[in-house]
């Protein structure tokens, strides 16, 4: 497996992570800036994944005491692949999300 480096510290992330069999990391804009179109797109992607027995995984639904960015990186490492949901309504800068 290729090394993954933390964007926070530049350290190699070699430690253990939790594999999520059939997991798919879903990334989308959250909060006030989420458009109705993006919500509908997320629902459609989640429905297709569910039909094919994949597990949609979002950082907001996983509890963790770690830094939010580290949590996202560890979830991505544990999933088989990832999908980003965005549209022309997604703002370029995204506000921080506490979690």
C-alpha positions in Angstrom: 0.0 0.0 0.0 1.3 3.5 -0.8 2.2 5.8 2.0 -0.3 8.4 2.9 1.0 11.6 4.5 -0.9 13.8 6.9 -1.6 17.3 5.5 -1.4 18.6 9.0 2.1 17.3 10.0 3.6 15.7 6.9 4.0 12.5 8.9 3.4 9.2 7.2 0.2 7.7 8.4 1.3 4.1 9.1 -0.7 3.4 12.2 -3.7 1.1 12.3 -7.0 2.0 10.8 -10.4 0.3 10.9 -11.2 -1.4 7.6 -14.8 -0.9 6.4 -15.6 -3.9 4.2 -17.7 -2.7 1.2 -17.3 0.8 2.6 -17.5 3.8 0.3 -16.4 7.2 1.6 -18.9 9.9 0.6 -17.8 13.5 0.6 -20.2 16.4 0.2 -20.8 20.0 1.4 -22.6 20.1 4.7 -24.6 22.7 6.5 -26.2 25.9 5.2 -24.4 25.8 1.9 -25.8 22.5 0.8 -28.1 22.9 -2.2 -31.3 20.9 -2.8 -29.6 19.5 -5.9 -26.6 18.2 -3.9 -29.0 16.6 -1.4 -30.9 14.9 -4.2 -27.5 13.8 -5.7 -26.4 12.4 -2.4 -29.6 10.5 -1.9 -29.3 9.0 -5.4 -25.7 7.9 -4.9 -26.6 6.4 -1.5 -29.5 4.6 -3.0 -27.4 3.0 -5.7 -24.7 2.0 -3.2 -27.3 0.5 -0.9 -28.8 -1.5 -3.8 -25.3 -3.0 -4.5 -24.7 -3.8 -0.8 -22.0 -1.1 -0.3 -21.9 0.9 2.9 -22.0 4.7 2.4 -19.7 6.2 5.0 -19.6 9.9 5.9 -17.3 11.6 8.4 -20.3 13.2 10.0 -21.8 9.9 10.9 -18.7 8.4 12.5 -17.8 9.3 16.1 -14.2 10.1 16.9 -12.1 12.1 19.4 -9.5 12.8 16.8 -9.0 15.9 14.7 -11.7 16.0 12.0 -9.2 15.9 9.1 -7.4 12.9 10.6 -10.8 11.2 11.0 -11.6 11.8 7.3 -8.2 10.4 6.3 -8.6 7.3 8.4 -12.1 6.7 7.0 -10.8 7.1 3.4 -8.0 4.6 4.2 -10.6 2.1 5.5 -12.9 2.3 2.5 -12.5 0.6 -0.9 -13.2 3.8 -2.8 -14.6 7.3 -2.4 -17.2 9.5 -4.1 -17.5 13.3 -4.0 -20.9 14.9 -4.5 -20.7 18.5 -5.7 -22.4 20.8 -8.2 -22.1 24.3 -9.5 -23.7 25.4 -6.2 -20.9 24.0 -4.0 -18.9 27.0 -2.7 -15.2 27.0 -3.4 -14.2 27.6 0.3 -16.0 25.3 2.7 -16.6 26.3 6.3 -15.1 24.1 9.1 -17.5 21.5 10.5 -17.2 20.5 14.1 -17.7 16.9 14.8 
